[in-house]
């Protein structure tokens, strides 16, 4: 009985960091989605740019779901999601500051 309790505690100890990273990725993705919607409402980005960024957000969401499928985030999955989020943030900054006239 004591061995089972100890084993369960060890499993929870290793599962907690994976869940923490997943929450951070979800929060970053949600914050980025809100920023994209606000930029579109304020006419900082065009409709085409908005559609591209929205599609990219859907892909990021699918990547997070796939990574969480086995309840364990590998380093490769973390790096992939992190890179996708960074790329989306960079594209939003670029689109907001371009010199197109709307």
MODELLER restraints for C-alpha pairs under 7 A, 6 or more apart:
rsr = mdl.restraints
at = mdl.atoms
rsr.add(forms.Gaussian(group=physical.xy_distance, feature=features.Distance(at['CA:18:A'], at['CA:72:A']), mean=5.92, stdev=0.5))
rsr.add(forms.Gaussian(group=physical.xy_distance, feature=features.Distance(at['CA:18:A'], at['CA:73:A']), mean=5.74, stdev=0.5))
rsr.add(forms.Gaussian(group=physical.xy_distance, feature=features.Distance(at['CA:29:A'], at['CA:85:A']), mean=6.95, stdev=0.5))
rsr.add(forms.Gaussian(group=physical.xy_distance, feature=features.Distance(at['CA:33:A'], at['CA:57:A']), mean=6.88, stdev=0.5))
rsr.add(forms.Gaussian(group=physical.xy_distance, feature=features.Distance(at['CA:39:A'], at['CA:45:A']), mean=6.07, stdev=0.5))
rsr.add(forms.Gaussian(group=physical.xy_distance, feature=features.Distance(at['CA:40:A'], at['CA:46:A']), mean=6.79, stdev=0.5))
rsr.add(forms.Gaussian(group=physical.xy_distance, feature=features.Distance(at['CA:40:A'], at['CA:50:A']), mean=6.45, stdev=0.5))
rsr.add(forms.Gaussian(group=physical.xy_distance, feature=features.Distance(at['CA:44:A'], at['CA:96:A']), mean=5.32, stdev=0.5))
rsr.add(forms.Gaussian(group=physical.xy_distance, feature=features.Distance(at['CA:45:A'], at['CA:95:A']), mean=6.09, stdev=0.5))
rsr.add(forms.Gaussian(group=physical.xy_distance, feature=features.Distance(at['CA:45:A'], at['CA:96:A']), mean=5.68, stdev=0.5))
rsr.add(forms.Gaussian(group=physical.xy_distance, feature=features.Distance(at['CA:60:A'], at['CA:81:A']), mean=6.88, stdev=0.5))
rsr.add(forms.Gaussian(group=physical.xy_distance, feature=features.Distance(at['CA:60:A'], at['CA:84:A']), mean=6.62, stdev=0.5))
rsr.add(forms.Gaussian(group=physical.xy_distance, feature=features.Distance(at['CA:63:A'], at['CA:81:A']), mean=6.79, stdev=0.5))
rsr.add(forms.Gaussian(group=physical.xy_distance, feature=features.Distance(at['CA:64:A'], at['CA:81:A']), mean=6.87, stdev=0.5))
rsr.add(forms.Gaussian(group=physical.xy_distance, feature=features.Distance(at['CA:67:A'], at['CA:73:A']), mean=5.97, stdev=0.5))
rsr.add(forms.Gaussian(group=physical.xy_distance, feature=features.Distance(at['CA:67:A'], at['CA:77:A']), mean=6.19, stdev=0.5))
